[in-house]
């Protein structure tokens, strides 16, 4: 940002004269134009003057805007200059936008400081600048004026005001203003701590946030650590923009270390013999809104705990949020930020942050029950196709396999039982994100079961079976996993069918059937371990597969996304321009989606084995249709059908015409199945799924099924 010195009152004189000159030039151009026109002469000279007048007018308007900014600086006693004998010199950025941002940022910081001092009207004033945070000049000026100490103390002051208003029964209006102010602060801080943003405050500012985060403060006689107040800013973030990887590396990582330093002794006491006997809980470092009892008003969509009172609801959790919960909320909107926290081992530690969260600190997530932030950050960090995502997924699985081994054990009836219900419940919030992680890395799931290479390092088949049972206790996780395997099946068929044809494709499908067998049996065992009966479990397993196929072909599913937008091309008669893979995928998507929507997939299959077989048949037949290779006998059989032409011999109509008519499509599919050899392998594929079920039982040392 470059600056120029503005000398008053000479600047005012310049503005006035510039404005007058623009007006005079416009009048001159108008008179000259009139005279030239009257004389029948060329009006070009008048047009040139008019254009120059417009330019001068624009410059005058720019000067007037600067003048207003300078006057506002004077009125609010914002010192960006110096007094001299003949007047004042005020420093103003050369860019008008930067000048406005400088003014607005300064005024917003003044309002924030006033709010921190107890001025109730200041919060409303601060709200007026909410839309300004996108301007880097505003954000930088705002943060510079507050400083890291002011940024730390402001949320505490707002929370204390809310507590006072809540005690008086008038927190509602203040809450709206407080939430708006916190969002403004979150947006400004996320920009100011991102090295890639023009508003970046520099490394020293991040270090100051750490310094004040570790410092002790007081508000209304209540002591708190700076991180407990800063956490309210993190919690207010809506991820637009997200907190940066750099912020998490410096501030986020230190906040995690700081909580452990302050709380590890009491956590150890809660787990010793006396603590366990007394039912002690692992209490995390709460954020300041929780400490002051203003969670409902400070953070939207949370239950009230009332002013300085215990929770009013009957939940086993203490309503509120921990500092670390708020931190992971801020990290959950950006994969790099989440990875910066989890993929790190602090100095002096013997485990990474991820491993620590899944072991030593696991029970602390249960105190408030605010588990979504960590779960979402874990999902964001592990579901990419980058190496760090795979590394974190592998580490998480290897950490959780120890828990899963304690949770699931053979019961007296030789069936899988939940041996540690408390631990099982503690792990419940991890099932969803780990299901997403396994789905994202379905190739490694395949590798662990089939190839013994390219799988998850450190896991054997028994480990993975037990982990899949744990994860599949969550139906959504099971659906996502099975949808990912369905995508593998279709991709594998499309990749190998052109060279293998129907006779050789079976060898490609058998290993996929094995993987599917482990996945569907994991869901069944999870249900049975939770006291579902066989009939209930059987129905749910089929329903889960049906939902997986629906997800797979939906607009957000792997196949649905792949074929999105291709209907128009096909309908326009451009099918020949499509590659084999795209055409086969399009046909498979339509076939599976139609069957799922109509209920055919559920009604025609007696169990999950036949449903998997049905999916594989659909993929193969779609590939065969895409190749267009049919025997003379098949075409002779199709003569006179609605899906062929009247030519001699008949030819198949364009696929878009066949699909457009449901009856024609059904007749076509019946014909295609009749002249496909894939159905001859159905028993073998279904048996492979069943055999995988038995292998799962062997791996888990259970025989009572």
Secondary structure, DSSP 4 states (H G I P E B T S, - for coil): --EEEEEETHHHHHHHHHHHHHHHHHHHHHHHHHHHHHTT---HHHHHHHHHHHHHHHHHHHHHHHHHHHHHHHHTT--SEEEETTEEEEEEESSHHHHHHHHHHHHHHHHHHHHHTT-HHHHHHHHTTGGGGGSHHHHHHHHHHHHHHHHHHHHHHHHHHHHHHHHTT-HHHHHHHHHHHHHHHHHHHHHHT-TTSTT---HHHHHHHHHHHHSEEEETTEEEEHHHHHHHHHHH--STTPPPHHHIIIIIHHHHHHHHHHHHHHHHHHHSHHHHHTT------B-HHHHHT-HHHHSSS-----TTS--SS--SSPSS-BHHHHHHHHHTT-HHHHHHHHS---TT-SS-HHHHHHTTTGGGHHHH---HHHHHHHHHHHSSSSHHHHHHHHHHHHHHHHHHHHHEEE-TTSSEEES-HHHHHHTHHHHHHHHHHHHHTHHHHHIIIIISSSS-TT--HHHHHHHHHHHHTSHHHHHHHHHHHHHHHHHHHHHHHHHHHHHHHHHHHHHHHHHHHHHHHHHHHHHHHTT--HHHHHHHHHHHHHHHHHHHHSTTSHHHHHHTTHHHHHHTT-GGGS-HHHHHHHHHHHHHHHHHHHTHHHHH-SSHHHHHHHHHHHHHHHHHHHHT---HHHHHHHTT-TTB-SSSS--BPPHHHHHHSHHHHHHHHHHHHHT-SGGGGHHHHHHHHHHHHHHHHHHHT----
